Amino acid sequence: MSNQLNVHFFEKASLRGVILAKNVQNILIRYNLWIMLILSFSIENHKSIRDQLVLDLVKPSLKTLQPREKSTWGEQVYAIAGIFGPNASGKSAILDAFGYFFTAIAESATSWQAHPVMYRAPFKLELSSLERSSTYELEFVHAERRFAYGFSVDDAGISREWLRDIPSSRWRTLLDRSRDQKRPYIHPSIPKLGNVTDRELVLSRAILLNHPVLGAVGKDLVESFDSMTVKDTHRERRLSSITESLATGSITFDDIVTLLQVADIGVVDVEIQEDRLPIEVQEVFKGFQEVIARQAESGDRAEGRGHRIQVDIGLEGSDAVIRNLTFKHQGESPDRPSLFIQEESDGTVAWLATIVPAVEILRNGGLFCVDEIDASLHPHLVEVLLSIFADPEINTNGAQLVFTSHDAYLLSPLSDVELAPEQVWFTEKSGAGVTLLSSLADFPRHRDANVAKRYLTGRYGGTPRLAPSGIDRVLRREDA
């Protein structure tokens, strides 16, 4: 990676000086490994998505199955895709489908097996969709080779599963499985796997068995995905996991201070406060953890990724402690107290919960999905996050960001982040309650057109059909 830093980018984030900016760049330095690049994701029959939708991240310059000579996959794939649309239009359903896809690979051979029916979320506004399979397919690059992996599920389990790659100039089938087959087809060059149940993916079983080929692909897919939602419980789990990251060394105290200074929040130091737990409290927490463990074993984890409480608790006899992050802010008093994370503003919490996993994805490569990226974050902080992913001198490992937003500011000439038409997507609901997806590239427009204005006036769809007169009627309603 170049030793030069785009200082202008960090100056827009209110950082003080080149030295601090270089510290941020050092946070992102890791091994130059491209674990995975997303090319496209296809979804059918998932939540509000009834008909097949395809989110495509490949640049239009790629006309062939593989990049031309002297070109790389990284040059042919967008690092960012933004999905815009009104409330309840299906933006979150697309990201939820990503989460379902990767969680099925991780959990279908383990915790999901304890459930009598297959985990799934079909379109529920018509009975026929409840009976149809839900289908997901991801095209991606793994170890510089193009793959396509997908599966279809219904209440009974896996109805079909497939994996293909392109070793030279055409698609090759590595795995093909359907319910009416006695055994899945596996390419002769791949070691055999053994039997799988009706409700587990071959790739999930391969991870469990540490299969040298299929397990490696599945493991890299799972480890290359992370997501962030606006739910308070999700943010709390994110914040609690920071102490784990500090313990493992994947993030340092200096890293956290620097990342908070990027946001110009006024934090000058971060520490972990440890308090011993009374014996009687230890017993309560031990019982609580045993219940959580039993629920995990019985498959009661609806999200497939377990639960964390807000603080990190270590239970080791009399040395049991409770750990919590504390923050010291700028101030004139030398003895000013530190603040717990619960005392920080929603903006600070949202930034920290988002930027720490983003840094880990940027370090190692992979896909980061953020729902409602503008929630509790200042527009300029959103620009900072997008700019990090968009800058190839900082994002050296091909990390990708897919986000949803209501904020038309990112589409306006005022924004410092310029998104190509193929990076901008719109969702809207049909009269039947079905999510529709379109790209800005699908609409004719002049080079100097004000995209934000046209979006807000409904030129691209994806804007709410408001009825303020209804609110007026509610306000003027006379009491019975």
N, C-alpha and C positions, 0 to 999 in steps of 0.2 A: 504494500500500500504506500502511496506517496506520503512523504514526510510533510508536505505542504498541506495547510488546512484552509478551508474556505472560511476565513475569519468573518467575512461579511455576513454569512449565515448566522454565526453565533452572536454577532453584534446586534442583529435584529431581535435576538432573544434576551437582550439586556444583560449580557455578560460583561464583566469588567476585565478587559485586557486579553492579550494573546496567550499568556501563560495559562489562564483559566480555561480558555478555549482548547488549548492543547491537552489539558487534563481530561476534558470530555472526549477528545479523540482517542486518548489512551485507554479510556474505559472500553471502547468498542474494539480494540485490537485483540484478535484471537486467531486461531488457525484458519488458514484460507481454504476452508472446505465448503463446497456447495452440496449440502445434503439433499436438497430438494428444490425444484422450481415448479410452480403450478402453471400449467398451460391453459387448462379449462376445467370447469366443474359443471356437470349436468345433473339436474334434479327433476324428479317426477313424483307426484303424489306425496308431498310432505307438507303438513300443516296447511297453510293457505295456498300452497303451490299444487295445483291439480294437474296441469299439463306440463310437458317438459320445458324447462328453462335451462339456458346455457350461459354461464358467466365465462367470458373468454378473455384471457390476459395476453394472448399472443399478438405481437405487432403485425400490422397488415403487410409489412415488408417481407415476412416469411411466406413464401409461395409454395414451398416444398415440405416434405415430411421432416426434413432435417436441415439445419443451417448450411449455407454454402461454404465452400472452402474459405479459410481465413476468417470465418465468422463464428461466434460462440453462441450458446444458448442464452447466456445472460444478456447479450445484445438484442435478442429477438423477443424478449418477454418483458412486460411492464412490471415494475416493482410495486405499483400502487393501483388500486381500483376503488372508486368511491361509488356507493349506492345511495341515491337521493330519492326521497319520496315522503308523502304525508304519513301521519300516524296510521297504524293498522293497514298499511298497504302491502306488507310482506317483506320489508327490508330485513327485519330480524329473522324471519323464517329462512331466508337464504343462509345467513350465518349459522342458524340453528342446524340447518342441513349439513353444513361443514362439520359442526361439532358432533352430530350423530354419526357421520361417516367415519371420522377418526376414532370416536369412542367405540363403535362397533368392532373396528379392527383391534382395539386394545382390550375390550372386555367381553366380547361374545363367547370366547372359549373359557372364560373364568366366571366372573360374578353373574353374568346374564344367564348362565346355565341353571341357576337356582329358581328361575321364574318359569311358570307353566306355559306362558305365551311369549312370543317374540316382542321385544321392545320396538315400538314403531309409532309414528305420528302421522297417519294418513289424512288426506283432505276429508273433512267431516260434514260438509254441507250437502253431500249426496251419498246415498247408500251404496251405489256402485263403486265409489272410490274406496269405501271401507273394505270391500272385498278384493279390490285390485292390489297388485304388488306395488310397493314403493321402490323406485330405482335410483341409484346414485352411481355416477362414473366420474373418475378423476383422471385427467391426462396430466402427466408430470414427467420431469426429468430426474432420473436417479443415476448417479455415477456417470453423468454425461450421456445417458441413453434415454430415449423417449419410451415411456410406458403408458398404458391405459389399464386402469383397474376399476372394476365396478361390481355391483351386486344388486339383486332384487330381493326384497323381503315381503312376507305377508304374515298373518297371525301365526301360521304354523312354523315359520322359520325362514331359511334361505331357499328361495325358489330357483335362483341362478347366481353364479359367480364366475368372473373371468379375469384373466390377466394377460395382456399382450405387450410385446415390445417390438422395437425396430432395430435389429442388429446391423442391418446394412441399408437396404433400400425399400423394404416392404414389411408390413406387419407380420408378426409371428405369434402364434398362440402358445403361451406357456402354461396356462391353466384354464380349464373350461369345465364347469360343473352345473348340472341341472338336476331338478328333483327326480326326473324320470330315469336318470343314469344310476347304475349300480355303484359305480366309482367315478370320481372326478378324473378327467383327462389331465395328465401332467406330462410336459414335454420330456422326451427320453433323456435329455441332457441334465435334467433336474432330479436329484435324489427323491425317492418315494417318501411319502409323508405318513401314510396309514389312514385309518378311518376317521371321519369327523361326524359329529352329530348333526341333526337337521337344523339346529338353531345356533350353530357356530360357523364362522367364516374360516375357510382354509388358511387365510393369512393370519388370523388370530391364533389358530392352533399351531401354526408354524412358528410364531413368536414364542409360544409357551414351550415348544419342543426345541427351540434354538436351531431351527432348520437353516442350513448354511446359505440357501438362496432365497426362498420365500420368506423365511423368518427375518433375514437381513432387510429385505424390502419393506416388510410390514413394520419392523421396529423403527426404521428410519422415517417412515411416514408418520408414525405416532409421535416420535420424539421431535419431529420438525413442525408440530402444530401447537399453537396456543391461542387462547381467546380471552377477551375481556368484555363483560357485560355491564349494564348500568345498575344491576341489582345490588342492593346494599350488602347482602350476604356474600355475594361474589367478591365485592371489593374488600370486605373484612377478611375473607380467606386469603386474598392476595396480599394484604398488609401483614397478616400473620406469617405468611410464607417468607417474608423478607428476612425475619430472624433466622430461618432455615438457610436462606441464601448467604447470609452473613456467616453462619457457622461453617458452611461448606467452602466459603471463599469465592463463590461465583459472583458475589458482589461485596464491596468493601464499604466501610463507613465513609471513606473519602469519596467513593463513587456516589453514595446517596447524597452527601452534602453538595457535591458538584451538580448533580441532577436537579436538586432543589434550587440551587443558585441559577440554573438555567431559567427557571420560572420566576426568578427575582422575588422569591417569597420572603426573604430575610432570614433564613435559617443559616446559622454559622457553625453549628455542631450537632452531631447525632450520636446518641449513646443507647446502650441497652441497660435498663434498670432491672435488677434481680431482687426479688423478695422471697423469703422462705415461706412455705405454706405450713400452717399448723397441721398437726397429725390428723385431726378430725377432718380437715378439709382435704388432705391427701386421700383419705379413705373415700370421700365422696367422689373425687376426680377419678380414682382408680375404678370405682363402680361405673362411672360415666364412660370411661374409655373401654371397659369391657363390653358395655351395651353397644357402643359404636362398632367395636370389633365384631360382635355377633351379628349385627345388622349388615356389616360389609360381607361377612361370610355367607349370609343367607340371601344376598343379592338385593338388599333394600336400598341400595344407592341408586336413586333415580337418574342421577346425572352421570354415573359411571366413573367418577373421578374422586370419590371419597369426600370427606368433610374435614374441615379444620376449624378450630375455634380461634378467636381473634388473637389470643396471646399464645406464646410457645411455652408449654409446660413440661418440665422434666421431673419425673417421679422416680427418685432413687433414695428411698428410705428417708433419713433425717435431712438429707441434702436436697430434698425436693424444692424447686424454685419456680416462680412464675416470672417470665421475662416479657418486657414491653419496651418498645422504642420510645425514646424521649428526644425532644428537639429543643435546642437553645436558639433563641432569636436574637437579632441585633437589638441593642438597647444601651442606655447610658449607665444603668446600675450594674456594678460588677457582680453583685450577688443575686441577679435576677434568676428566678427559678426556671427550670426546663418544663416544657409542656408535653403531656402525653398525646399520643396520636388521636385519642378521642376528643382532645381539646383543640385540634387543628381545624382549619376551615375545610368546607367540602371541596374547595378548589385544590387545596394542598393534598388532601386524601386522594382525589381523583387523579391528579398528576402523578403522584407517587405510585399509585396502584396500576397506572398505565405505563409509565416510562420504564419501570424496572423490568417487567417481562419483555417490553420492546427491546431493551438493551440486550437481554439474553438471546432473543431471536436474531438481532443484528450481529451478535458475536458469532453465532453458530450457523446461521442460515435457517430458513424455514418460513412458515406462514403464520402471520399474526392477524387475527380477526378482531376488530373492535366495533362493538355495537354502540351507536349514538356517540360518536367520537367527540362531538361538541358538548355533551352533557357535562356541566360543571367546569369546563375548560374554556379559558379565554381563546378567542379565535386565533390570536398570535401563537398561543401554545400549540394549538392544533396544527398551525403552519410549521412550527418547529418540528413536531413529530413527523409530519409528511415530508418535510425537507430532508430529514435525516435518511429516510428510506429512499428518497429520490436522488440523493447525491451519491454517485458511484465511488467517490473517493472516501466516503464514510461507510457506506453500505457495500463492503467489499465481498461479502459472502452470499450475495443474491437473495437476501431476505425480502419478503413480500408482505404488503399490508393491504388487507381488504377491510374497508370500513363502511359504516352507514352514517348518514347525517341528514339533518333537516336544514342545515345552514347553507343558504345560497351564496354567502360571502365567498366560499371557496371556489365558486364558479364565476365570480365577478372580476373585473380588471384590477380591483384593489388588492386581490390576493397575490402574494409573492410566489405561490405554488401554482405552476401552470400544468394543468392536466390535459392530455390529448383527448380528443373526442372518444377514442376507444377506451379510455380510462374512466369515463363518466357514464353511469348507469342510472336508469329511472325505474321505479316501481309504481304501479297503480293497481287498483282493484277494479275488476269488471263488475257488471251488474249482478253476476252470479257469485260474487265474493271470491273470485279467482285472482291470484296475483299474476300480473303481467310484467315482463321485464323487457326493457329496450335500452339501447345505447345511444348516446349523443351522436355517434357516427352514423346512425340510421337516418338522421334528419339532415336535409340540405340546409346549409347555413353559409353566410358570408364570413370571410376570415375575420372581419372586425366586428362581428355580431356580439351584442351583449348577452352572453349565455344566461347569466343570472336573471336578468330582466325577463328574457323570454321564458325561462323556466317558471318564474313566479307568475307569469301571465298565462301559463298553461300551454305554451307552444309545443312543449315536449311531453305533455301529459305529466303524470306523477305529482300533481298539486291537489291539495284538498279542495273539495267542493263545499265551501262554507255556507252556512245559513244563519247569519247573525240575527235575522228576524225571529228565529226560534228562541234565542236567548232573551230578546225583548219581551216575547210572550210570557216566558217564565218569570221575568222580573216584575211584570205588570199583573201577574195572576192574583186575583183577589182571594182572600182566605174564605173557605167555605163556612 
